């Protein structure tokens, strides 16, 4: 099974590898995406949630073709 990470951030990749091992996934694929949050970096729970939604929607749209 593959985990798609909508970030190329090294810290997020390292944290994802912990999940990868725990759930016995075998691959992480990093894809570039934009949180579409003003100033680029989400702060707080609401902006982080919205950034996740925005990144997921970009990933879904890019992979429907």
N, C-alpha and C positions, 0 to 999 in steps of 0.2 A: 504494500500500500504506500502511496505517496502523500506527503504533506506539502501543500503549496503555501509558501510564505510570501505575502504581498509586501515584502520589504527586502532590501539588500543590506540592512543594518547588521553589522557584525555581532552586536550584543543580542539582538533578537534572534539571529541565527544560532548563537550559542545556547540560548534558552530553549529554542525549538529542538535542538539536538537532545536535550534532556527529555522532552516529551517523546521524541522519536524513539528513544531507547525504552521508555516506560511502556509505550503502547506497541512496541515491536514493529514499528514502521520501518521501511527500508530505504527511504529516499526523501530528501528535502529539495524542492525546486524553488529558488528565489525568483520572484518576478518584480520588476520595477512598477511602482504605482505611486499615485499622488493622493495624499489624505484630503486634499482640497480644503484644508483648514487655513484661515488667514494666518499669515506668518509661517506657514509650513509645518510647524510642530504643534500637535495637539497638547493642551494642558488641561488637567482636570478630567473627571469621569465623563462629563457630557461631550467635550471635544474629542476625547479618546474614542468614545463609542461612535460618534459621528464619523471620525476618521476611519474606523474599522469598516463601517457601512460603506463609505465612499470607496475605499480600496477594494472591498469585495465586489461592489457593483462594477468597477472597472475590470476586475479579473473575469467576472461572469460575461461581460460584454465582449471582451477580447477573445474569449474562448468559445463563443457561440458560432463562429465561422467555420 
